[in-house]
Amino acid sequence: MCLICDRINMIKEGTNPYFVKELKTGYVVIGDNQHFYGYTLFLYKNHEYTELFQMPKEERILFLEEMTKVAEAVSKAFDAEKINYELLGMGDAHLHWHINPRKYGDLGSYGNKGRGPVWWYPMEKMYSNETRPSEEQLKELKEKLLTEFNKLY
Ligand SMILES: [Zn+2]
């Protein structure tokens, strides 16, 4: 079982409330938790590869290009001072980018005066229920991102 595949199946069934937009190589979704306001993910369309280097070159270039476009839209939509990009996968190996809009100081007193990586912020705070967007906030996040993306591309 793969959480990302499950979420993609929900998109296909029209039941994923976080879904923003389908691109050629993947799906843009808003993150479940929003400590970093505008946190977005870009999910590769299938589970065929688990490493960038396994992908045929043309597919990889397109995947990276589309991820970059998503990052630009996230940056503009949510007024980021810096975008942080992460492709991890120890939890779910399915290729998925974490796109975090950062502002200096957004880690509070954690991690190099707020300039450290997102994972220097305590996990139990980052993923607490208080950082889950309400239905209304989620609608606003999706609209902002989609508007910016469509303006750019
Ligand atoms: Zn998967």
Boltz pocket constraint, residues with backbone or C-beta under 6 A from the ligand:
constraints:
  - pocket:
      binder: B
      contacts: [[A, 2], [A, 3], [A, 4], [A, 5], [A, 6], [A, 46], [A, 47], [A, 94]]
      max_distance: 6.0
